[in-house]
């Protein structure tokens, strides 16, 4: 190697690194690390400053209407006011009861989900007859329709929850199947009518439904998770057709009208006493469940 200041020998090349290239190679890894750290810090800061998630919206206000107006309304066993009412209820299951002296009581439960707005609940209060039919010796037809089982299940005997009404009626000492009393004649008939004679004595065989579908759980009721029980009274005439169908216990207009529409299309094997077909009052209870 030539001494400092001497010219290099011929054919020998000397390479000296450029100062700027060396500095760039040294700074490369450091720049990459700094960039990654900066991006990570920005991501952490953005996560920390993110807005809180929106809270689930509660159910919209529930409107309750009655006909006639001004009927007291209880929500979850507490008096909420007189209809029409607009109430803000939280999500969950709520019991609605509407009662006015002289009218069929109404009661149902509904399930409100977050973010849903319930359709108005309407109750058409049915006047009770002056002397409500007593029920003791025989149970009414009882049917249960479930939202989870649209094909329904039914029984012809009253379930356990009908025992209280059975006991109350027993105190009244009156039969379930009550023969329809003909209005008094304007003048005495020469001979009593055969059906009237049969209704006066002998064992009464109750009517039996032979045609017609039981009520289906309405789609609008399914959306609100409605549950309730409807008790009807009707006259099954000598031809096996229902007449004078009326509500004795209501579950709101939606469920009441569903049951009444089905019952009015039913056909029966008429009741008989001593082999004679007779018209009788026949009670029918239908229970809707949201399961």
Secondary structure, 3 states (H helix, E strand, C coil): CCCCCCCCCCCCCCCCCCHHHHHHHHHHHHHHHHHHHHHHHHHHHHHHCCCCCCCCCCCCCEEEEEECCCCEEEECCEEEEECCEEECCCCEEEEEEEECCCECEEEEEEEECCCCCCCCEEEECCECCCCCCCCCCCCCEEEEEECCEEEEEEECCCCHHHHHHHHHHHHHCCCCCEECCCCCCCCCCCCCCHHHHHHHCCCEECCEEEECCCCCCCHHHHHHCCEEEEEEEEEECCCCEEEEEEEEEECCHHHHHHHHHHHCCCEEECEEECCEEECEEEEEEEEEECC
